[in-house]
Amino acid sequence: MTEKIVIAIDGPSGSGKSSVSKAVARHFGLEYLDTGAMYRALTWHVVRSGASLEDPAAIIAAAEDFPLQQGTNPDAESILVGGTDVAEEIRSPEISSAVSAVAAVPRVREILIQLQRDFIAGASAGIVAEGRDITTVVAPDADARLLLTASEEVRMARRGLQLGGTQNAEQLKAQVAERDAKDSRVNNFTEAADGVVTIDSTDLDYEATVAATIAAVQKQLNR
């Protein structure tokens, strides 16, 4: 790539955003930003600090003093909070069940949205940023904007495989359907906004989904 480009990818839980976004980043030689991991890392920070998830002021205080170090290499996930590697812990059921409460605080969203924009601005060649409101709020002027989705049944199955079978059906439902329901009160990540291309991977395997996403991105870049 000779010019810096920004690719924004949104979608519900278990839609394959992370794995597909990483593949897209590799294909175009770009950095990669997992904004969902950022919210999870902040939730870990809030829980570890002992703040109540029912105390918005305490959550905001934790967000304003959030010592995050997050890498943008699509081949090497790196998420540290105050020097502690939290990459595995932020995927636990405890954090998954708490993240919506943290993300629902308006001031917290303002803080993290600005942080995400700083990451995007600092990417020299460009970046693939994925999450729930990247196409509409964080980077509405991105060079390519996509919504990646799939049926709830398929998304739950994929999340189960991603977690290595460590979660039971009830935990998977909480991580996928229930979390989506909570987060949808804050932003709409199930329907594409104007100008956003939808990729439905319900009947596609990983390779086909990546190919369809890359083709959609390339088409938008060539406009």
N, C-alpha and C positions, 0 to 999 in steps of 0.2 A: 504494500500500500504506500502510495506517495503522499497522500493527504490524510490527516487525522480524521477518523470516522468514529461515530458513536452508534452503537446498536443497542436498542432497548427491547427487552423481552419480559413480558409479564405472564402470569398464569396462576391457577389454583395449586394447592398442595398435591404433590405426586404427579404433576403433569409432565415431569421430565425437564423442567427449566434448567436445573443446574448442569446435568450431564450434557444436554444439548447445547447450552450456552457455552460451556467449556469447549465443545467440539467446534462451534462456530468461531470462537476466539482463536483456536489453533489454526483453523483454516485460513483466516484472514490475517494472522500474525498480530493479534491484539491482546490487550490485557483483559482481565475478567474480574467482575465485581459481583459478589453474592450479597445482596442487600438484606436478604432474609437472615443470613448468618450474623449480620450486624445487629439486627433486632434481637436475635437469640443471645448474642454475646452480651448485649446490654441487659437482657433479662437475667442472665447468669450473674452479672455484676450487681443487679438490684437484689436478687435473692441472697447472694453471698454477703452483701452489706447488712442484711437483716431488715431491710425496709419492707413495709407492708405493701402488698400488691393492691391494697384498697386505699392507699395514701398517695394521691397524685403528686403532692408536694415532695414527698420523699423520693418518688420515682424520678421526678424532674431533677432533684438535687443530684441523684446518681448519674443521670444523663449528662448533666453539666460538668461532672467530674468523672468522665468515662475514658480511662487510659487504654484506648484500643490501638492495637497494631494489627492491621489486616493486610495480607499479601494479595497481589493481583495476578499471580502466575497461574494460569489454568491447569498446570501440571503439578502444582505443589501448594495445597491448601495450607494457609498459615493464618491463624487467628489467636492472638494473645491479648489478654486483659491484665494490665499491670505486670506484664512479664510472664503470666501463667498461660500455658497452652490450654485452650478451652475447646479446641476443635471437636473432640469427642463428646465432652460433657454437654455441649449446647444442643446435642441431638437427643438427649435423654427425655423420657416422658415427663419428668418434672418441669423441665424448661419448655417443652412443647406445649404443655397445658397452661403455662403462665405467660407466654410471649404475647398473646392477644391483649392481656390486661395492660401490659407495658406499651404496646404499639397503639393502643386506643387513646392515650393521653396526647392531646393536641400539641403541647409544647415539646414533648418528646419527639413527635414526628417532625416538627420544625427543625430541631437540633440534628436529627439523623438525616433528614433530607438535605440540609446544608452540607453535612459531612459527605454524603454520597455525591453531591455536585462537586465538591472539592476533589474527590477521587477521580471523577470523570474529567474535570478540567486539568488535572495533573497527569493524565495518561498521555505520554508523548506521541505514540503512533495512533492511539485510539483505544476503545474499550467496549466490551460487551457487558452491559449491566443488566442484571435480572432481578425480578422481585414481583411486587404486586401493583405498584403505582409508578413504575419507571416511564412507561409510554405516555402517561397522562399528567404526572406531577413533577417527577424528578427531571426527566429529559424529554419534554414534549416536542422539542425541536430536533430529536435524534435523526440521524441520516436514514435509519431503518427502524421500524417499530413493528413488533409482532406480539400476538397473544397466543401462547401455546396451551392447549387444553386437551382433555380426554374425558371419557365417561367416569363417573365416580367409582364404579366397580373396578375399572382398569387402574385408576389412580391409587386406590387402596391396595391393590395387588402389587403395584410397582413400589409403593412405599414400604410394604412388607418385605419385599426382596432387598430393597435398599438398606433396610435395618437388619438384614441377616436373620429374619425370623425371630427376632428377640421380642416382638410385640404381639400381644394377642389381638383378637378381632375388635374388642372394645377399645383398646389403646389406639389401634389403627384408625378406627372411626373417629376418635377424639382428635387425632393428628390431621385427619383429612377433612371429613365432612363438618365436624363441629367447629374446628378452627376456621374453616372457610366461612362458615355462617357468622361467626363472631367478627372476623376481619372484614366481611362484606358490608358491615355497618359503617366502616371507615372509608373504604374505597371500593370501586367496582373493578374486579379483575376476572370476571366471568364472561363479560361481553366486550368486544373490541370497540374502542372509540373510533371516531372518524379518522381515516387514514392509517389505521392499524390493521395489519393482515393477520387473519386467524389461521393457525395450523392445528387441525384436530388430529391427534395421533392415536385415537381409539383403536383403529384398525391397522396401525403402522408399527413396525418394529423399530428398534433404536436407529439402525442405519438408515431406514427409509425416512424417519422423522428428521434426522440430521440433514439428509439430502434435500428434503422439502424445505427445511428452514433456510439452508444456505441458498437455495434457488430463490426463495422469497426475498431474502436480504439482497442478493445480487440484483434482482429486478428493481428493488427500490433504489439501490445505489446507482443504477444505470438510468434512472429517470431524468 
